[in-house]
Amino acid sequence: MTTTREETIIVEGGEMKAHLAVPTSGTGPGVLLIQEIGGVNGYMEEVAGRLANLGYVALAPDVFWRVQPGFVVQEFSDETFPKAIEVSSQVDPALAVADLGMALEHLRELPETTGGVGVLGFCFGGTMAYLVGAEYEPDIVVSYYGSGVAGAIDRAADIVCPMLMHFGGKDPFLPMADIETIESGTSGMENVQIVVQPNAGHAFDNHASPVYYDQGAAQAAWEITAAFLSENLSVE
């Protein structure tokens, strides 16, 4: 069975805690899992478990540690969403990317990590995964509905590893115009794959938040993600 534990990552100015999930085999390629604005909640821990079940060592750091350590929202609602926005809006993007770069290196150095190391992020984490891909050298990048990607499309050329991006065609936080900007900005980049679930909204993978969850889109996107991981970050 998979196992979990808490890791402590040394970063500039302090320590960042992280949830680690290790596959039954005890070793595997690494995936740095970057949270939504809800923090490293039960949903993110479940995604880490999904990755471990596929044979990956999954590390999910508390990116909000500089603002409110341990902050989580278990389910998005009219009451909880504004608080998550309030906390996430205080995050310094440059510091967060630097922290995640240290987390990526920490993951590479774990004794359980064998083979390559990739980055996978959702929502806030989808943008962060993209920026980590541009700043550091992961072996793959998977970004789910990163609403900040279009605004940083000039960084696309800095990402040389295979990259998969998922979007919802009816995402109110990420309109089709932004998706078209991303498609145009990555046109001709053979390392980039973009998949749009046409009837899905934002955070369609988040089963813990019924207001957003789209089971069909989530399953379809995860099958594509699993195949992408298998092809580009293979488990021996």
C-alpha positions in Angstrom: 0.0 0.0 0.0 1.1 3.6 -0.4 2.5 5.5 2.5 2.5 9.1 3.5 4.5 11.4 5.7 5.3 15.1 6.3 8.4 16.5 4.8 10.2 19.8 5.8 11.8 21.7 2.9 14.5 24.3 3.7 13.8 27.5 1.7 15.0 31.1 1.9 13.9 32.6 5.2 12.4 29.5 6.8 10.9 26.0 6.3 8.0 24.8 4.2 6.0 21.8 5.1 4.9 19.3 2.5 2.7 16.2 2.2 4.5 13.2 0.7 2.9 10.1 -0.8 5.1 7.1 -1.7 4.0 4.3 -4.0 3.7 0.7 -2.8 7.0 -0.1 -4.6 8.8 2.3 -2.3 10.4 4.2 -5.2 9.5 5.9 -8.4 9.8 9.1 -10.5 8.9 12.3 -8.6 5.9 14.6 -9.2 5.9 18.0 -7.5 2.1 18.6 -6.9 1.1 22.2 -6.6 -2.0 23.1 -4.7 -5.1 25.1 -5.7 -6.1 28.2 -3.6 -7.6 25.8 -1.1 -4.2 24.7 0.1 -2.9 21.2 0.7 -6.4 20.0 1.7 -8.0 16.5 1.5 -8.5 16.9 -2.2 -4.8 17.6 -2.9 -3.8 14.7 -0.6 -6.2 12.5 -2.7 -4.5 13.6 -5.9 -1.1 12.8 -4.3 -2.5 9.3 -3.6 -3.7 9.0 -7.2 -0.1 9.7 -8.4 1.3 7.3 -5.9 -1.1 4.6 -7.2 0.4 5.2 -10.6 3.9 4.6 -9.2 5.0 8.2 -8.6 6.5 9.8 -5.5 4.3 12.8 -5.0 5.3 15.9 -2.9 2.7 18.6 -2.2 4.2 21.6 -0.5 2.3 24.2 1.5 2.9 27.1 -0.9 1.0 29.5 1.4 3.4 29.1 4.3 4.7 32.6 4.1 1.2 34.0 4.4 -0.8 31.6 6.6 1.0 28.3 7.3 -1.3 25.2 7.1 -4.2 27.2 5.5 -6.8 24.9 3.9 -10.3 25.1 2.5 -11.7 21.6 2.3 -14.7 22.6 0.1 -15.2 25.7 -2.0 -18.5 27.5 -1.3 -19.8 31.1 -1.2 -18.4 31.3 2.4 -15.0 29.7 1.9 -14.0 30.9 -1.6 -13.5 34.6 -0.6 -11.1 33.6 2.2 -9.1 31.4 -0.1 -8.9 34.3 -2.6 -7.8 36.6 0.3 -5.0 34.3 1.3 -3.8 33.4 -2.2 -3.8 37.1 -3.3 -1.1 37.8 -0.6 1.3 35.3 -2.1 4.4 36.8 -3.7 4.6 34.9 -7.1 8.4 35.3 -7.4 9.0 34.0 -3.8 6.5 31.2 -4.4 8.2 30.0 -7.6 11.6 30.2 -5.8 10.2 28.1 -2.9 8.8 25.6 -5.4 12.2 25.4 -7.1 13.7 24.4 -3.8 10.8 21.8 -3.3 11.6 20.4 -6.8 15.3 19.9 -5.7 14.2 18.4 -2.4 12.0 15.9 -4.3 14.9 15.0 -6.5 17.1 14.3 -3.5 14.6 12.0 -1.7 15.9 8.4 -1.4 12.5 7.2 -2.8 12.8 9.3 -5.9 14.3 7.4 -8.9 14.2 8.6 -12.5 12.9 12.0 -13.5 10.9 14.6 -11.7 7.9 16.5 -13.0 5.5 19.2 -11.9 1.7 19.0 -11.8 -0.5 21.9 -10.6 -4.2 22.8 -10.4 -5.7 26.3 -10.6 -3.3 28.6 -8.7 -0.9 25.6 -9.0 -1.5 25.3 -12.7 0.0 28.8 -13.2 2.8 28.0 -10.7 3.6 24.7 -12.5 4.0 26.6 -15.8 6.3 29.2 -14.1 8.4 26.5 -12.4 8.7 24.9 -15.8 10.0 28.2 -17.2 12.4 28.9 -14.3 13.8 25.4 -13.5 14.3 22.2 -15.3 11.6 19.6 -14.6 11.3 16.7 -16.9 7.6 17.3 -17.5 4.9 20.0 -16.7 1.2 19.4 -16.4 -1.0 22.4 -15.8 -4.7 22.3 -15.0 -6.6 25.5 -15.7 -3.8 27.9 -14.8 -5.6 31.3 -15.1 -2.3 33.2 -15.1 -0.7 31.3 -18.0 -2.1 33.6 -20.7 -0.6 36.6 -18.9 2.8 34.9 -18.9 2.7 33.5 -22.4 6.0 35.1 -23.1 7.6 32.5 -20.9 6.4 29.5 -23.0 9.5 29.4 -25.0 11.5 28.9 -21.8 9.8 25.5 -21.2 11.7 22.9 -23.2 10.3 19.7 -21.5 7.0 18.0 -22.6 4.1 20.1 -21.3 0.4 19.2 -21.0 -2.2 21.9 -20.3 -5.9 21.2 -19.5 -8.6 23.8 -19.7 -12.4 24.0 -19.4 -14.3 25.5 -22.3 -16.7 27.2 -19.9 -14.3 28.4 -17.3 -15.5 31.8 -16.0 -12.0 32.5 -14.6 -10.2 31.6 -17.8 -12.2 32.7 -20.9 -11.8 31.2 -24.3 -9.9 34.3 -25.4 -7.2 33.4 -22.9 -7.1 29.8 -24.1 -6.7 31.1 -27.7 -3.8 33.3 -26.5 -2.1 30.3 -25.0 -2.8 28.2 -28.2 -1.4 31.0 -30.3 1.6 31.6 -28.1 2.6 27.9 -28.1 1.9 27.3 -31.8 4.6 25.3 -33.4 6.0 24.1 -30.0 6.1 20.3 -30.5 6.6 19.8 -26.7 3.2 21.3 -25.9 -0.1 19.6 -25.8 -3.3 21.5 -25.0 -6.6 19.8 -24.2 -9.9 21.6 -23.7 -12.9 19.9 -22.1 -15.5 21.9 -24.0 -18.4 21.8 -21.4 -16.3 22.0 -18.2 -15.8 25.0 -16.0 -13.1 25.9 -13.5 -11.6 23.3 -11.1 -13.5 20.5 -12.8 -11.2 17.9 -11.3 -12.0 18.9 -7.7 -14.3 16.2 -6.5 -14.4 17.7 -3.0 -16.2 20.8 -4.3 -19.5 19.8 -6.0 -20.0 23.4 -7.2 -17.1 22.9 -9.6 -16.6 19.1 -10.1 -17.4 17.7 -13.5 -16.9 13.9 -13.3 -16.8 13.2 -17.0 -14.3 16.0 -17.7 -12.2 15.0 -14.7 -12.0 11.4 -15.7 -11.2 12.2 -19.4 -8.5 14.7 -18.4 -7.0 12.3 -15.8 -6.8 9.5 -18.4 -4.9 11.9 -20.7 -2.6 13.0 -17.8 -1.8 9.4 -16.8 -0.9 8.5 -20.3 1.2 11.6 -20.6 3.0 10.8 -17.4 3.6 7.2 -18.5 5.0 8.3 -21.9 7.2 11.1 -20.6 8.0 10.2 -17.0 7.9 6.4 -17.1 7.8 4.1 -14.1 10.3 1.3 -14.4 
